[in-house]
């Protein structure tokens, strides 16, 4: 089968990284069509042997983008189109193409909580109309978690019976569980973009609330968004955390960095659609601490393979860190069990399972 994955751009990001992994593990011929621009992950897909197409002159011309896509799909004899982007622009292209490619099966892929798509006034009404039309013109709707599915049923009234939950998967072979650490310092790590909704400020405040002699460090890994890293570095300095916190920026050696960590902290304050970085940490045998937002409770089993706070606050994070430190230093057998359970949980989220579930939908009538 010929499968086209429709997105806006091919730069760093969770969705395009998922597509890269799908390409690697799929038995079908996958095409990756970027409406605005390519990027580093698109280049990786091409290096894998994937077929990458970047639209030309379409960024401000949705009708041209749609007609060019239809022409391309006819030429390549496409069987399935998977719409990964939540943009109104892509929704329009999806609807236009679906009306002209009657023999092509369309999948509408929901990668984030519906609350992230809610606007105000006319824009919100227009987006809801586009969403409903795209849903009607799709054979299936895919949601990356139960939380995401429920949010679209509740806020957009999408048909529940048309939605299938397919959890994001990762290439588990890239992540090796570390051997049991015997160090006296609990090494925290955060991996993800650095911007306000990720709760980095609360994490720094939580760390500052721990006694100054607490044996703990924090490594922050991820690309900056809107200069927020500089703000967080300034906050770290005001809280006198320079000796405990380091900002590494975007890195390509995340598996190696996870091997050197003991606890993954994910302080996102928004309704997370999923949380693939948690799976990567758990695949490395690293338990996770997070707020109970969005799909996170679908991933973490409290005190089984990780920790969930009771509320969204710096104080709750401090309590979670202290609980993890207690087990790490005083109950090593319990801690090692957490690490083992984390790896076992990650195996439920393999990219092979994700691809198999998606490819079943491609053919399901």
C-alpha positions in Angstrom: 0.0 0.0 0.0 1.0 3.6 -0.6 0.5 5.7 2.6 0.9 9.5 2.7 1.6 11.2 6.0 0.5 14.9 5.8 2.2 17.5 8.0 3.2 21.2 8.0 6.9 20.9 8.6 9.7 18.4 9.1 11.7 20.0 11.8 12.2 18.6 15.4 9.0 17.6 17.1 7.2 14.6 18.5 4.8 14.0 15.6 7.4 14.0 12.8 9.7 11.9 15.0 6.9 9.4 15.3 6.5 9.4 11.5 10.2 8.8 11.2 9.9 5.7 13.4 6.8 4.5 11.5 8.7 4.7 8.3 11.5 2.6 9.7 9.1 -0.2 10.9 6.4 -0.2 8.3 6.0 -2.8 5.7 4.2 -0.4 3.3 5.6 2.4 1.1 5.3 5.5 3.2 5.4 9.0 1.7 5.9 12.1 3.9 4.4 15.3 2.5 5.2 18.6 4.2 3.1 21.6 3.3 5.3 24.4 4.6 8.9 23.2 4.9 11.3 20.3 5.5 13.7 20.1 8.3 16.2 17.9 10.2 13.7 15.0 10.9 12.5 15.1 7.3 16.1 14.7 6.3 16.5 11.7 8.6 13.4 10.1 7.0 14.9 10.7 3.5 18.2 9.2 4.7 16.3 6.1 5.8 15.0 5.7 2.3 11.6 7.3 2.9 10.0 9.4 0.2 9.8 13.0 1.3 8.0 15.7 -0.6 8.0 19.4 0.4 5.3 21.6 -1.2 6.5 24.7 -3.0 4.9 28.1 -2.8 2.0 26.8 -0.8 2.5 28.4 2.7 0.1 31.2 2.2 -2.0 29.6 -0.5 -4.1 26.7 0.9 -6.1 26.2 -2.3 -2.8 25.7 -4.2 -1.5 23.4 -1.5 -4.7 21.3 -1.7 -4.7 21.1 -5.5 -1.0 20.2 -5.6 -1.5 17.5 -3.0 -4.4 16.0 -5.0 -2.2 16.0 -8.2 0.7 14.3 -6.3 -1.5 11.6 -4.8 -3.0 10.7 -8.1 0.4 10.5 -9.7 1.7 8.3 -6.9 -1.5 6.2 -6.7 -2.0 6.8 -3.0 -4.1 4.4 -1.0 -4.2 6.1 2.3 -3.7 9.7 3.6 -3.0 10.2 7.3 -3.6 13.8 8.4 -1.2 14.4 11.4 -1.5 18.2 11.8 -4.1 20.0 13.9 -3.8 23.2 11.9 -6.9 24.7 10.3 -4.8 25.0 7.2 -4.3 21.3 7.1 -7.9 20.6 7.9 -8.9 22.6 4.8 -6.4 20.7 2.6 -7.7 17.4 4.1 -11.3 18.2 3.2 -10.5 19.5 -0.3 -8.4 16.4 -1.1 -10.9 13.9 0.4 -13.7 15.3 -1.8 -11.6 14.7 -4.9 -9.8 11.5 -4.0 -12.8 9.3 -3.6 -10.9 6.0 -3.6 -8.3 7.1 -1.0 -8.9 6.3 2.7 -8.3 9.3 5.0 -7.3 9.0 8.6 -7.6 12.0 10.9 -4.9 11.8 13.6 -5.4 13.6 16.9 -2.0 14.3 18.5 -3.0 16.7 21.3 -5.8 17.5 23.7 -8.8 19.3 22.2 -8.4 22.1 24.7 -5.3 23.1 22.8 -7.4 23.7 19.7 -10.1 25.8 21.3 -10.0 29.5 20.3 -12.4 32.3 20.7 -15.4 33.7 18.7 -15.4 33.2 15.0 -12.1 31.4 14.7 -13.3 28.8 17.2 -16.6 28.3 15.3 -14.7 28.0 12.0 -12.3 25.5 13.4 -15.1 23.3 14.7 -16.7 23.4 11.3 -13.4 22.3 9.7 -12.9 19.6 12.3 -16.4 18.1 11.8 -16.0 18.2 8.1 -12.6 16.5 8.2 -14.0 13.9 10.6 -16.9 13.2 8.2 -14.4 12.8 5.3 -12.3 10.3 7.3 -12.6 6.5 7.4 -11.2 6.5 10.9 -10.1 9.0 13.6 -7.0 8.1 15.6 -6.3 9.5 19.1 -3.0 9.1 20.8 -4.6 8.4 24.2 -8.0 7.9 25.9 -7.6 11.4 27.4 -7.3 12.9 23.9 -10.2 10.9 22.5 -12.5 11.9 25.4 -11.5 15.6 25.0 -12.6 15.7 21.4 -15.8 13.9 22.1 -16.5 16.4 24.9 -15.4 19.6 23.4 -15.9 19.0 19.6 -18.6 16.3 19.8 -16.7 14.1 17.5 -18.4 10.6 17.1 -17.0 8.4 19.8 -17.6 5.2 17.7 -15.3 6.5 14.9 -12.3 7.0 17.2 -9.6 4.4 17.8 -6.9 5.0 20.5 -3.5 4.1 19.2 -0.8 5.0 21.8 2.4 6.5 20.5 5.2 4.0 20.4 9.0 4.4 20.5 11.9 2.4 19.2 12.7 0.5 22.4 15.9 -0.9 20.9 17.4 2.6 21.2 17.1 2.5 25.0 18.9 0.1 27.2 18.0 -0.2 30.9 20.9 1.0 33.0 22.5 -1.2 35.6 21.5 -0.6 39.2 23.1 2.7 40.3 25.0 2.8 43.6 25.6 6.5 43.7 24.5 8.6 46.6 23.1 11.5 44.6 19.6 11.3 43.0 20.1 12.5 39.5 17.0 14.1 38.0 16.5 14.7 34.3 13.9 16.5 32.1 13.8 16.0 28.4 11.5 18.1 26.2 11.0 21.5 24.8 11.6 24.4 27.2 8.5 26.6 27.4 5.9 27.7 29.9 3.4 24.9 29.7 6.1 22.3 30.6 6.3 23.6 34.2 10.0 24.1 34.4 9.5 27.0 36.8 7.6 24.8 39.2 10.4 22.1 39.0 13.1 24.7 39.9 11.0 26.0 42.7 10.4 22.4 43.9 14.1 21.8 43.9 14.8 25.0 45.8 12.4 24.0 48.5 14.5 20.9 49.3 17.0 21.3 52.0 20.3 22.7 50.7 22.2 19.6 51.6 19.8 17.3 49.7 21.9 15.0 47.5 20.2 15.8 44.2 21.0 17.3 40.8 18.9 18.2 37.8 19.7 18.1 34.1 17.4 19.9 31.6 17.6 18.7 28.0 15.6 20.3 25.2 15.3 23.0 22.6 14.4 26.6 23.6 11.0 28.0 22.7 10.7 31.8 22.6 13.7 32.6 24.8 12.2 30.7 27.8 15.4 28.9 28.5 17.1 32.2 29.4 14.2 33.0 31.8 14.6 29.6 33.5 18.4 30.1 33.8 17.8 33.4 35.5 15.2 31.8 37.8 17.7 29.1 38.7 20.3 31.7 39.6 17.8 33.6 41.8 17.0 30.4 43.6 20.7 29.7 44.1 20.6 26.4 42.2 23.6 26.9 39.9 25.5 24.1 41.5 22.6 21.6 41.1 21.0 22.5 37.8 22.5 22.4 34.2 20.8 23.3 30.9 22.2 21.3 28.0 19.9 22.5 25.2 18.9 20.2 22.4 20.9 17.0 22.3 21.1 14.0 20.0 22.5 11.6 22.7 19.3 11.4 24.8 19.5 7.6 25.3 23.0 8.0 26.8 21.9 10.9 29.0 18.9 8.8 30.3 21.3 6.0 31.2 23.1 8.4 33.5 19.8 9.5 35.3 17.9 8.1 38.2 14.5 9.9 38.0 12.8 11.5 35.1 10.7 14.5 36.0 7.9 15.7 33.7 6.2 18.7 35.3 3.9 19.7 32.4 1.0 21.8 33.6 -1.2 21.4 30.5 -3.3 18.4 29.5 -0.7 16.2 27.9 -1.9 14.3 24.9 0.6 11.5 25.6 4.2 11.9 26.7 6.7 9.9 24.5 9.7 11.1 26.5 8.3 9.3 29.6 8.2 6.1 27.6 11.8 6.7 26.5 12.9 7.2 30.1 11.0 4.1 31.3 12.5 2.1 28.5 15.9 3.1 30.0 14.7 1.8 33.4 14.2 5.3 34.8 11.0 5.8 36.9 9.1 9.0 36.2 7.6 11.7 38.4 4.8 13.8 36.9 1.6 15.8 37.5 -1.6 13.8 36.8 -2.5 15.8 33.7 -4.0 14.5 30.5 -2.8 11.1 29.5 0.0 10.8 32.1 -2.1 8.6 34.4 -2.5 6.2 31.5 1.3 5.8 31.5 2.5 5.9 35.1 1.4 3.5 37.8 1.9 5.3 41.1 4.5 3.6 43.3 4.5 0.7 40.8 6.7 2.1 38.0 6.8 5.8 38.9 5.2 8.6 40.8 2.2 10.9 40.3 1.7 14.0 42.5 -1.6 14.7 44.2 -1.9 18.2 42.7 -0.2 20.6 40.3 2.1 22.7 42.4 5.8 23.1 43.3 5.0 21.8 46.8 3.6 18.6 45.3 6.7 18.1 43.2 8.9 18.6 46.2 6.9 15.9 48.0 7.3 13.6 45.0 11.1 14.2 44.8 11.4 13.6 48.5 9.5 10.3 48.2 11.7 9.2 45.4 14.8 10.2 47.3 13.6 8.2 50.3 13.2 5.0 48.3 16.4 5.6 46.4 18.5 6.0 49.5 16.7 3.8 52.1 14.9 1.1 50.1 17.1 0.1 47.2 15.2 -3.1 46.6 12.0 -1.2 46.2 13.7 1.3 43.9 15.2 -1.5 41.7 11.7 -3.0 41.4 10.4 0.4 40.3 13.1 0.6 37.6 12.4 -3.0 36.4 8.6 -2.3 36.3 9.3 1.0 34.3 11.0 -1.0 31.6 8.2 -3.6 31.5 5.6 -0.8 31.2 7.6 0.8 28.3 7.4 -2.5 26.4 3.6 -1.9 26.0 4.4 1.2 24.0 6.7 -0.2 21.3 6.7 1.4 17.8 6.1 -2.1 16.4 2.7 -2.2 18.2 1.8 1.3 17.1 2.6 0.5 13.5 0.6 -2.8 13.6 -2.5 -1.0 15.0 -2.3 1.8 12.4 -1.8 -0.6 9.5 -4.8 -2.6 10.6 -6.9 0.6 10.4 -5.6 1.3 6.9 -7.3 -1.8 5.6 -10.3 -2.0 7.9 -13.6 -1.3 6.2 
